[in-house]
Amino acid sequence: MILVTGGAGFIGSNFVLDWLGDDASGGERDSIVNVDKLTYAGNRDNLVAVRDDPRHRFCQIDIGDQPAIANLLATHRPRAIVHFAAESHVDRSIASPRAFIETNILGTFTLLEAARGYWSSLGGAERDAFRFLHVSTDEVYGSLGPKDPAFCETTPYAPSSPYSASKAGSDHLVRAYHHTYGLLGAYGVVSQNAGSLGPSEP
């Protein structure tokens, strides 16, 4: 079992569909508990292909609701959390920055606190194997000029909008929880992806 946040959004839903799709290795993949608040970016229609799949359970929950998240973790006991949930789009963050701070920073903090409590309750092997994958954005590195070298993992952070600043803040929280608490076994992973396009993008 894995827990996915933001799994009704564009990128999150594609992850869910791919995860529950045919496994070329012939093995059976974990089932998914899919948590999404269903704001402007979340759409249950993105998940129509898994509507009747018994391996997929959808829960309309805000990641900022720590008791609800803690209850899901205790009930389903996932081996990993894949965290897509976020307010996105630079223009929206300029017009309404508060939602970005509340979801991307405070929401991630709340999710981490719930994960820390759950992780602390696990026994040796389960605790060591637990993972938290935080999906971020290349926007945290700032703007890239036409002659600038490509961003890489050692590029300094230089966020230039409320959106990118809020994602940078959430990146730092995930890293801090790993280094401060030893949370998430061997890895508290942060993945910075470039912009994605497709027919379901809001």
N, C-alpha and C positions, 0 to 999 in steps of 0.2 A: 504494500500500500504506500502510495505517495500522496502528499497534499500539494495541490497547485493553487496559487492565488492568481486572480485575474484571468481565470481560464475561459471566460466568455469573450474576452477581448480579441483583437486581431492576432497578435503573436501568441498569446496564451492558448487560444482555441486551436490554432494550428499545431501547437505542441501536443495538446490533448489528443487531437485526431491522429497525429502521427504516432504517438505513444501507443494508442489503442488499436492502431492499424495492424496490417500483417507484419509479423516479425520474421525477417529473412533468416534469422539464426535458428528458427524452429522452436525457440523457447517461449515461455508464457510470461508476458510482462505484468508488472504490478497493476492492481486496480487503482483508480484515482478518486480522491475526494476533491472536488472542484469548487473553490470558494470565489465568489465574485459579488460585488455590491450592485452590479448592473446600473452603473452611471451611463453617461452618454456613449462611452466607448464599449460597454458590454452588451452583448446581444445573444440571447439564447438560440436564435436561428443559426448562429455559427456552429452550434453543437448538434444540429438536427441529425447528423449521421450517427451519433452515439446516444440518441434520446432513449432508446430501449436497450442499451448495452448494460448488462448487470454489473460490469466492471467500472461503471461511471456513476458517481453520485454527485449531484449538483446541490450546492447550498448557497442561498443568497444571504451573504453575511459580509459586513464591513470588517476589514482587517484591523480597524481601530477598536473593535469590540473584543477586548481581551478575554472576558469570561466565555464568550461563544467560541472563540478560537481555541482556548484551553480545553473546553469541553470536547471539541472535535478531535483534538490531539489525544486526549485521554481515551476517547471512545474508539477511535480507528487506529491508533498507534502506528502512524506512518514511519517509514524508515528514512524519509527525506521530505524536505519542503522545497518546492520550486516556486520562487517569488517573482511573478510578473506584475502583480497589481500596482498600478501607478496612474496618477494624473499625467497626461502627456500633451504634447504640442506647444511649441514656443509661443505662438500668438495667444493661445488661451491663457498661458501663464502670465503674460504681460497684462492682459485684461483683468484677470482674476487670480492673483498669486496665492491668496490664502488657502484655497483648496489644495494647491500643490504642496504647501508646507504641511498641512494637516494630514494628507494621505501619504506623500512620499517620505517625509521625515518622521512625523509622529506615528503614522500607520506602521511604518517599518519598525520603529522602536517598539511599538506595542506587540507586533508579531514576534520580534526577537525576544521580548520578555516572556511571552507565552511559550516560545520554543525553548527558551532557557529552562523554564520550570519543567517542561515535559522532558527535555534532555537529561536534566538532573535526576529525574525519577527512573531512568532506564538503568538496567544492569550492564555489566562489563562489555560483552560483545555487542549488544544492541547500541549501547552508548558510543562505543568506538566507531561503529559503522554508520551512525546517523550523519546526514549531510544537509546543509542549507545552501541552496544555489540562488543567489540574488542576481536578477537580470537587470542590467543597467543600460546605459546609452553612451555612444561616443561623444554626445554633446557635452559631457563633463570635461572634455579636453579643450573646449572652446571652438573657435573658427579656424578653418584650414584654408590658406591661400592657394592659388593655382600652382605655385612653385614650392610650396612647403613640403617637407617630407611627410609621409603617411604617419598617422598616430600609431603608437605601440603601447605596450603595457607600462613602459617607463616614462611616457609623456607626462609632464606635470599637469595637474588639474588646473583649468582656467575657465570655469563656467561663466557664461555671459548672459544668462537669462534666469528668471525665477525657476523655470523648469529645470535647466541644467544644474543650477545651484542646489535645488532640492534633491535631485538624483545624486549629485556628488555627496551631499550630506548623508543620504541613505547608504551609499557605498562605504563611507567612513564608519558609520555605525556598525555595519556588518563586520568590517575588519576589526573594529575595536572590541566587539563582543567575542570574536575568536581569540584575540590576543589577551584580553583582560580576564575572561572567564574560562578560557580553554574550550569554549562552546563549539559544538558541531564536530566533535571528533578531531580528525586531522585537518579538516578544511572548512573554512567559511568562505565559500567561493563567490567572487564577484565577476560577472560576465558583462563586458561592455560591447553591445552589438550596434552595428550601423543601422541606419534607417531601413525599414522594410516596406515593401509595397505589395498590394494585392487587392482582389475584388472585395474583401471584407473590411478593408481599412476604413476607420471612421473619418 
